[in-house]
Amino acid sequence: MTDVAVVGFAHAPHVRRTEGTTNGVEMLMPCFAEIYAELGIGVPDIGFWCSGSSDYLAGRAFSFISAIDSIGAVPPINESHVEMDAAWALYEAYIKILTGEVETALVYGFGKSSAGTLRRVLALQTDPYTVAPLWPDSVSMAGLQARFGLDAGTWTAEQMAQVALESLNAAPRVDRIEGGSIEELLERPYFAEPLRRHDIAPITDGASAIVLAAGDRARELRERPAWITGFEHRIETPVLGARDLTTSPSTAASAQAATGGDTSSIEVAELYAPFSHQQLILKEAIGLDDATRINPSGGALAANPMFSAGLERIGFAARHIFEGNASRVLAHATSGPALQQNLVAVLEGDLR
């Protein structure tokens, strides 16, 4: 099997709104320029391109085709796309490299959440026959999940506030919510009971890009590549009433496969938790202990660029390897309502 590593990462500024179109070109081109300059490469050096985005969010058909303008028409490229978070596009690119067809790949994701009514758009991720026609918004579904956990005693409002406070302290939210103390946060009004605004990821425009490379090519491009030593994703039923929303079996299964059961050596974990209580679910499902630093980037509660945030979790985790701050890190991405689909990747600075 070919060894594959993350060797480059760049992301657009996390902002509440951006000017321009919804096809991501304006946000992607600076990301590509940054990653080319950092690695000393250009378009001809990329063997495969794969993107993640949503036509529903963009409000146009085949928006990912328009986004290819950010790459350029010449030379012709080998390209693919997933209609979901770009973390899954990275999984496709990873498999492409494992086949031996290419030795490098560039993965990118983008989303302009400010262009429409995000909570309504995300309702389209639900079952199209029995749930989507009711238009349940994403925050209300997460609120039900949070209420189940609170009523069952699985977590407390104080624990949710602690998660939000740590995120606010790690990185400022794009909508300028400031943290104080747990007590102060708990005094704030509900947005959708039992969720307060700081429990909910902010609407964020953004884009990101990651470069993968195999074997010796990875070593040429990066002094300390972030080698992918485990990678798995699983899915659960879209029927919300058919699963226990206070647990995440798909995350647990993905983490078991990706880590081999060894979570004690994970130094940093970037978890895609758009709601504060979901970080508690994910930490339990993966089996992380208090020695692991969780979301030092601030996580999705600080900035949540849709269809790019999961890819960013992998990029932010990889940076700890690049910079020598950690030797073994974990990244998680989710898609769908109430943690329906989950992906876990383990990155290491040295191959075992």
N, C-alpha and C positions, 0 to 999 in steps of 0.2 A: 504494500500500500504506500502511496505517495504521502510524504509529510507536507502538510499545508499550514501556512501561518498568515495571520493578519500583519501586514507590514506598513500600512498607512491609513490614516483617518483624518477627516476634516468635516466640519459641520458649519452651516450658516448660522448667523446670529439668531438667538431665540427672542422673538419679538411677538407682540400681540397682533400686529397687523403689518402687511407689506403691500407695497404698490406693485403694479404689474399684473400679468395674467396668472391663471391657475395652473399652467402647465409646468411650472417649476424652473423654467430656463433661467430666469433672473437669479434665483437662489442657487442653482446648481453650478453655474459657470465659475463663480469664485471658489466653490469647493473643489472643482476639478483643477483649477489653476493652482490652488494651494497644494494639493496632493501631488501634482506633477512636479512642482518646484521642489517640494520636500524630498521626493524620491529620485528626482532627475530623470523622469520618464516622460513619454508623450503618448498620444493615441495609438501609434503603431506598436507600442510595447504591451498593449492590453490584448490578451487572447480572447476574452469573453466579457460581455457586459450583461448585467442583470439588474433590473430595477423593481421597486415596489412602490405602488401608489394606488389611488382609488379614483375611478371615473365618477363615482357618485359624489365624492368630495370635490372634485374639480368641476363638476357640473357640465362635463362634455364627454363625448365618446372618444375612446382611444387617446386619452390625454397623454399617455406614456409615449405615443408616437411623436407628439409635438415636443416632448421633453428631449428627444434625441437631437433636436437642434442644438442643445448645449454641448453635444459631443462633436458635431461637425459631420458633413456629408462625405468627406474624403479624409482618409481612406475608408472603404466599406468596413462595417463591423459585424461581428457575430454577437447577436443580441437576443435577450429573452426578458420576460416580465412576469411578475406575480401581482394579482389584485389583492394585496394585503401588505402588512408591514414588511419593510425591506429586510428585516432579519430573516424572513423566509426566502427572499431572493438570495441572501448570502448562503443559505443552506443549499440552494440550487447550484450556485457558483462553486461551492465547496465540492459537491458531488461531481460537477463538470471537471474540476481539476483532478479529482481522484480517478476519473476514467482515463486520464493520461492524454486527453484531447488537447488540453491547453496547460500552460504553466503559470499563467497570470489571469486575474479577473478583477474587474472593477464593479462594485455593487453600489447602488445609490437609491435613496428614497426621498420622497418629497410630499408635502401636503400644505395647502393653504386653507387652514381651518377657518380663518376669518371671512372667507368668501361666502359662506352660507350659514345655515343654522346647524351647527355641528351635532347637537344632541339629537336632532331629528334625522340627520344623515346616518348616524350610528345605529338608529333603529332598524335600518335596512340590513344590518348584520344578523338580525334575528330570523327565526323560522318564517319563511315567506308566506306560509299558508295560515298558521294559527296565531302567530305573534305579531309580525310586522304590520298587518292591517290595523292593529290596535294602536300603533305608533307609541310604544313605550319608550321613553327617552332613556339614554344611557345613565344619567345621574339617578333617576328614579329606580332603575333596576339595581344599581349599586347600593342605593339607600335600603332597598329590601334586603340585600345581602348583608349589609352592616347591621340592620335590625335583627336579623336571624342570629348573628353572632353575639350581639349584645344580650339578647333575651336568653340565649343558651349559656351565657357566661364564658363563651370561648375567648372573648376579649372584652376590654372595658373602654369607656370613653376616654379615660386617662391614657391608655396605651395608644389609642388613635391620635390623641393630641401630641403625645411624645414623638410619634413618627412624623407628624406634620412639623413640629418644632425643629426637629433635627434637619429636615429638608430645608426649611426656611433659613436655618443657620448655615447650612452648607452652601446654598446658592439662592440668591433672591428670586422670587417668582416674577414672571414677566408682567403680571398684573399688579405688582407693587404691594402685595400683602406682606406686612412685616410681622415677625414673631415677637413674643414677649416671654411669657411663662406658660406652663401648662394650665394653670388656673385662669390666666387671662384669656387663653384660647377657648377654654370651656365656657367662658362668660359671653362669648360672641354669639350672635343670633344664628339660628339654623338657616341653611339655604334650601335643603330638602331633607327634613328630619329623618334620621339622626345625623346627617352630614352638614357640616359648616363649610364655608367657602375654602378654608385652608385644608379641608379633607379632600378636596376635589382638584384634579389637575387643571391648570389654566388652559384656555384656548391659546394655541401657539402656532404660528407659521414657522416652517423650517425645512431644511434639507440636510442630507449628510451623504458621505461617500467613504467607502472602505476599499482598500486594495488587498487582494489575497495573492499569495505566490507560493510556489511549490519548491521544496528542497533547497538546492544551492542557489536558485534564483532568489528565494526569500533572504538568504544570507547576504547576497549581493546588495539587495535593496535596503536592508535594515540590519544594523549591528546586533540588535537584540530583538528578533522577531517574536511575536506572540503566537506560539504554536498551538493549533487546535488539537487537543488531546481527547476531547469528548464532545459529541454533538447529537442532540436528539430532540424531536418534537412529537407531541401527542395531542389528540383532540377528544373532547367530550361531547355528549349529546347537546343539541341546541335547545332541547326542551328544558326550560328552567326548572319546572316542577318535578323533573325526573332525576335531579341530582341534588346532593347536599351542597348548598352554596357556601357553607362555612369551611369547606375543605377543597383541595385541588389535587385530585388523583392524577390528572395528566401531568401536572408539574412534578409530582413525586416520582412518577414513572420516568419522565424525561431526565430528572436529576439523577435518579439511580443509574440509568444507562450512561449518562454523560460523565458522572463522577466515579463510577464504579463502587459507589457506596462510601467513598472517602471524601467527606465534607469538612473534616476537622482541619485540613491543611489549606482550605480556601481562605486567603488573606483579605480579599476584596470581592464583594458581590454587587453587581449593578442589576437591580430588579426593576422591571417595568410594572409599577404599581400605580395606576392612575387615580387610585383612591387610597386613603391612609390605611384603612383596615385590610386592604388587599396585600399590603406589604407584610402584615402579620400572618396572613394565610400562606404567602409564598415562603416566608422564612421557616415556618413550621413544615411545609411540604418538602422543601429542599433538605431540611435538617441542619440549618446553619446555627452555630452557637454564637454567644456574645463576643467571642474573640474576632469574628469576621466583621470588617467594616462594611456597612451596607449603604449604598448610594452616596459615596462621598461627593459625587457630582451634583447632588440635590435631587436626582431622580425625576420621574415624571411629575411629581408634585411641584417642582420648580419650573419645569418647562416640558410641554407635551406636544411636540410637533408630530401630528398624526402621520402614520405610515413611514415615519423616519425614527421615531423615538426608540423602537426596539433595536434597530440597527445601531443607534447611538449608544445604547447600553453596552453593546459589544465593543464599539470603538472606545468608549471611556474606560472600560475594563482593560482593553489592550494597551492603552497608554501607560497604565501602571507597570506593565511588562516592559514596554519600550524604555521607560525612564528608570528602570531598575528599582522601583518602589515595592514591587511584589514579585513573587515567583510563580504563584498559582492563583488565578482569579476565575470568577464565574460571572456569566451574563445571562439574563433571562429576558424573554420577550413574550408578549401576550397579544391575542387578537380575539375579537368576538366579545359578546356580553358576559360579564361576571366571570372573567378568567376561563373562557370556554376552550381556547387553544393556547398551548404553552410550549415554548422552546427554551432549551437550556444548552449553553455552550461553556466548555471549560478551556481556558487558555493557560499555557505555561511558558516560562522563559527558557527552560531547558528540556529537551526531549529525554524521556526516561529510557 
